[in-house]
Amino acid sequence: MTTLVIHAPYWKGRPGAPNSWETYFQTGVGRGYAIPKAHVSTLGPGSQVVLLRNDYKQQRAHAVLTKLICTGTIPQGTRKYDVYFSNQRQVTYCYNLPQEKLSRQGVAVY
């Protein structure tokens, strides 16, 4: 099964802000992730999602992907997606390298 790892760093949104890790965890929506077309085709409802906060306040949650909604493109041409997930649960923090090595856009697919 394919796993999508999305990063929600502290600088992207302080707690309570629309783009914060806490808001993503509570609402089940991660906003504006650039995911390459080759990876999007491997993801579908039921894929695993890892919500990762890999900065000074390290947090990790697992969830199930419900849908990806295209919201535009980045200047390099890669499409941006809002990631919708459900059944999220916080787990003990770990960062599993090398398969979870994040791209510059804060995404990994394995």
C-alpha positions in Angstrom: 0.0 0.0 0.0 1.2 3.5 -0.9 2.0 6.0 1.9 2.0 9.8 1.5 4.1 11.7 4.0 3.2 15.4 4.4 5.1 17.9 6.5 3.5 20.7 8.5 6.4 22.7 10.0 6.1 25.2 12.8 7.0 28.1 10.5 4.0 27.3 8.2 1.6 28.2 10.9 1.7 28.7 14.6 -0.7 26.6 16.7 -4.3 27.7 15.8 -3.3 29.2 12.4 -5.0 27.8 9.3 -1.8 26.0 8.2 -0.7 24.6 11.5 -0.1 21.0 12.3 -2.8 21.2 15.0 -5.3 22.5 12.5 -4.5 19.9 10.0 -4.8 17.2 12.6 -8.2 18.4 13.9 -9.8 19.2 10.5 -8.3 16.3 8.5 -7.1 18.6 5.7 -3.6 19.4 4.7 -3.4 22.4 2.3 -1.3 23.1 -0.8 1.1 20.2 -1.2 3.0 19.9 -4.5 2.8 16.2 -5.5 4.4 14.9 -8.7 2.0 13.4 -11.3 3.7 10.0 -11.1 3.0 9.8 -7.4 -0.6 11.1 -7.6 -1.5 8.1 -9.9 -0.3 5.7 -7.1 -2.4 7.4 -4.4 -6.1 6.7 -3.8 -8.7 6.5 -1.1 -7.4 4.1 1.5 -3.7 5.0 1.1 -1.9 5.7 4.4 -1.1 9.4 5.3 1.6 10.4 7.7 1.3 13.9 9.0 4.8 14.9 10.2 6.1 17.8 12.1 9.8 17.5 11.8 11.1 20.6 13.6 11.8 21.5 17.2 8.4 20.3 18.4 8.4 16.9 16.8 5.0 15.3 16.2 3.6 12.5 14.0 0.2 11.2 13.2 -1.2 8.4 11.0 -4.4 8.7 9.0 -6.2 7.3 5.9 -6.4 9.3 2.7 -9.9 10.1 1.6 -9.2 12.3 -1.4 -6.8 14.7 -3.2 -8.2 18.0 -4.6 -6.1 19.9 -7.2 -5.8 23.6 -6.2 -3.3 25.0 -8.7 0.3 24.6 -9.7 3.7 25.8 -8.5 6.0 27.8 -10.8 7.8 24.6 -11.9 4.5 23.1 -13.2 3.8 20.5 -10.5 0.2 20.5 -9.4 -0.7 21.4 -5.8 -3.2 19.4 -3.9 -5.2 19.7 -0.7 -4.9 16.3 1.1 -8.0 15.1 2.8 -7.7 12.3 5.4 -9.6 10.7 8.2 -9.2 8.4 11.2 -6.1 10.4 12.3 -4.3 9.3 15.4 -1.2 10.7 17.0 1.6 8.2 17.4 5.1 8.3 18.9 7.4 10.5 16.8 9.9 8.9 14.5 11.4 9.9 11.1 12.0 6.8 9.0 14.9 7.5 6.6 15.5 7.0 3.8 11.9 6.2 2.6 10.4 9.2 4.3 13.0 11.7 3.1 10.9 14.8 2.3 11.1 16.7 -1.0 11.6 20.4 -1.0 7.8 20.7 -1.1 7.5 18.7 2.2 6.2 15.5 0.6 7.3 11.9 0.3 5.6 9.0 -1.3 6.6 5.4 -0.8 
